Amino acid sequence: MSRLRVSALTLFVAVLSLAQTASQLTTPGIRRVGERLACLCGACKNTVANCPMLECHYAKPAKEKIAQMQSIGATDENVIARFIKDDGLKALSSPPAEGFNLLSWVMPFVALLAGLGAVFAWIRHYRKPAPAMAELPPELLDQYRSRAEKETAGFDE
């Protein structure tokens, strides 16, 4: 009898635990749409799909709204359009690559190129030029050669 009670109690606790986390369960469809939507709770900078807060006041209802809209046959684009209508473009996890928002996609590369150009210009400006070789007159050069030959003549023996 006691084994039956322990089993029943274990089953009851498992059912209660499942009921508490039922809203946290995500389907691939909810995750797919949630990755494209930003969590606007103000405490994190994640997407709706991967918000780490257990009872997030934005991500949890958003997941439920996504599930509800998908259950009535709404496409991913329709769901996202609904969130944009309700919250504006800030609902998107990444800005669309059009209009003024295109600047947010282009500026990191422009800043990187400008920084590399500045470093190159700085190196070029402060690098010391190689000293120029002075041309010796041929008479002086012949004099040095003959002197070197006299000094090194005894080394061959």
Buried (B, 14 or more C-beta within 10 A) or exposed (E): EEEEEEEEEEEEEEEEEEEEEEBEEBEEBBBBBBBBBBBBBEEBEBBBBBBEBEEBEBBBEBBEBBBEBBEEEBEBEEBBEBBBEEBEEEBBBEBEEEEEEEEEEEEEEEEEEEEEEEEEEEEEEEEEEEEEEEEEEEEEEEEEEEEEEEEEEEEEE
